[in-house]
Amino acid sequence: MKLLMVEDNTSVSEMMGMFFQKENWQAVFAYDGNEAMAKFKADPDGWDMITLDLNLPGKDGMQVAKEIREISKTVPIIMLTARDSESDQVLGLELGADDYVTKPFSPITLIARIKAIHRRADLANDQHESSSEEVELNQGQFDVMTDHFKLSSKTREAFLNGKEIPGLTPKEFDLLKTLAKKPRQVFSREQLLELVWDYEYYGDERTVDAHIKKLRQKIEKVGPQVIQTVWGVGYKFDDSEVGR
């Protein structure tokens, strides 16, 4: 794995560097926002993972995340933040971060998050490559279809009543696909963390809620809401009332 760690605290960078070395990962470090963007732009398709501190000199982590997402929609981003407010975490996720870790954090926790997200990204790529021919033969380009909804893993596009749901981030797409593959089945937040983020013990349920909120906003731009809350349990996909 080739990883870019953006962190202005040299002690944290040095500590994590030792852990990355144990994993045999190639780690590159940047200590402010401008340096981070320069290193990212030097090889935008070459990074497997980015860990991004929120509080950075020169250019803060929110702006860096926004600029990275303008260049790459798929490179995984984990935000590292000393802020514990829900609004900051939600904003980071809305800008395209895949996850966040609140400081102070355990190096083992961060390593576990990185492995989980990287594993998920690899699995998604393998599934796209191995299933694309079967998808085309059996269902055209769509591998999830209901009466009013269709989704293509190959093109990473989703449509409600024939209208494309705009601007889906990688995690929003994976979350929508997971729910839509089993209409009306209720998923708990813990299940979604395990299925979409691929970790069971290190997740924060607010990560799911933040992504659901943003996903609903995008769905509502093209049609009725199909992501339903089941109070006290979790979420489900249900388009049975669409068009009635």
N, C-alpha and C positions, 0 to 999 in steps of 0.2 A: 504494500500500500504506500502511495506517495501522499503525504499529509502536509498541509500548510497550517501551522499554529500561529494565530495572531494574538499576541499577549505582551503587554508592556511591562509586566512584572518578570524580571529576569530570573528570579528565584523559582517561580512557578515553571517557567520555560525550561530551566535546567533540570528541575525535578522530573517533569514530564518527558524530557529528552531521554533520560535514563530508562524510563518505562517503554518509550517507543523503540529504543534500541533493543530492549529485551524481546520485543515482538518482531524484530527484524523489519521495522517500518522505516521508510525513508522520510524523515521529518525535516521540514524547512521552517524557519522561524522568522516572523516579522514583528516589529516592536511598536509600530504605529500604523494608523490607517492608510497613510499615503504609501508607505513601504509595502503594506499588504497588497494594495491594488497593483503596484508596480510588479511585484512578484507573481501575482495571479495572472496578470495580463501577459507576462512573458511566456506563459504556457497554459492558456485557459482550458485546454482539453486534457491536460496532463495530470490533473489533481483528482485523487480518489476521495478526499475528505478535507474539510476545512473546519477547524475549531476557532471561534471568533469571540474575543473578549468584547464586551459591550462598551466599557469605558476605555477609550483609546485617545492618545494625543494626536493632533493633526486632523484626524477625521474619525468620528466615532463609529462604533460597530454597527449601528443601525444604517448609517450611510454606506458603509462598506458592504453590508449585506444587500442593500438595494442595488448597488452598482454591480456586484457579482451576479445577481439574478438577472440584470439586464443583458449580461453576456452569456450566462449559462443557467438554464432552467433546471438542470438535473444534478449538478455537483452537490453532494450532501453538505449541509452546514449545521454545526452544533454551536449554539451561542453559550458563552461562559459569562456569567454576570454576578456581580456582588449585590445587585438589586434584587429584592425579594418581592417586589410589588407585582401583582397579577397583570396590571396594565402594561408594564414593560415587557413581561414575558409574552403576552398576547401580541403586542406590537411586533416583537421579534419574529414570532411565528407567522404573522400576517405578511411580513416582508419577505418571507420565503425560507426562514430557518426550519430545519427538520426537527430540531429538538433544542432544549436548553438545559444547562447544568448550573445550579446556583453555587457560588463560592461562599465559604470554603468547601471544596469537594474532595472526595477521596480519589486518588489516581486510579484505583481499581474500578471505581464507579465510572469514571470517564472512559477508561479503556473498554469497559463492558458496553457502554453506549455506542462508542465508535464501532466496535465489532458488530453489534446488532444492526446498526444502520447500514454498514458496509455489506453485511451478509444479505440484508434485504434488497439492496441495490443490485448486487450480483444475481440474486435469485430472479429479480424482475427482468434483468437483461437476458438471462438464460431462457426464461419463459417466453419472452418476445421472439427470440431467435428460433427456439425449437417448435413453437406452436404456430408461427406465422403461416406456414404452408397449409396446415390443417384448418386454420381459421378461414383462409381464403377459399378453400374447397367446400367447407361446410356451411359457412354463414357469411360469405363475402368477407368484408374486413372487420365485422363486429363479432366479438366473442361473449358479450353480455347483451341480451335483448329481452325486453318486456313489451307490453302493449304500447307503452308511451315513451320508452327509454331505450337507448342503445349506447354501447361503449366499445371502443376499440383499443386494446392494449398495444396494438402495432403502431397506431398513429397517436396514441395518448389523447384521444378526443372522446367527449361524451355529449350526447344530444338528448334533449327533452322536447317531445312533440316536434321533432325535426329541427330544432334550434340548438346550436352549439352552446354549451355552458362555457362561458369565457374565462380565460386566465387561470386555469387550474394549475396549482403547484404540484410537484411530484407526490407529496404526501396527501394532498387533497384528492388527487386522482386515485391513489391507492386506497384511501379511505372510502371513497364513493364506490369503487369497484368491489371492495370487500362487502359492503352493505347490499349493493344491488345484485350481487351474485346469488343472494338468498333473500328474495323479497319477503317482507313481513316477519322475518326471523329477528328476534331481539338480541342485540349484542350488548354485553356489559362493557363499561369502560376498560376493565381489566382485560377482557377478551380482545378488544380493539387494540390495546397497547401491545398485546402479544402478537396479534395477526398482522398489524400494519407496521408497528415499530419493531417487532421481533424481540421484545424483552418483557420479562414477566415481573421481575423483582425491583427494577430500578426506575420504573416509570412514575410519572406524576399524572394523575387523572386530568389535571387542568390542560395538559397538552392535547388530549382528545377534545375537550370542550372548546378550546380555542380554535382548533381545526374545523370542528362541526359548525361553529359560529360563522367562520369565514366561508365555508363551503355553502351554507344556506344562503348567504348573501349573494353568492354567484348564481346559485340555482334560481333564486327569485328574480333575477334579471331576465330569465327566458320563460318562466312558467310557474305553476303552483309548487308549493313546498312538498318535496317527497321524502325528506329526512325527518322522521317523527321522533319525538322524545317519549319514552315510556317511563313515566315518573317512578323513581326509586329503583329502576333497573338499568336503563341505558338508552340505546337508539336503534331504530330500524328504518329500512327503506320500504316505502309503500306508495306506489303510483296508481293504486286501484281506483282512487277518486278523481284522477286527472281526466278532464274532458266531460265530467258529469254535470 
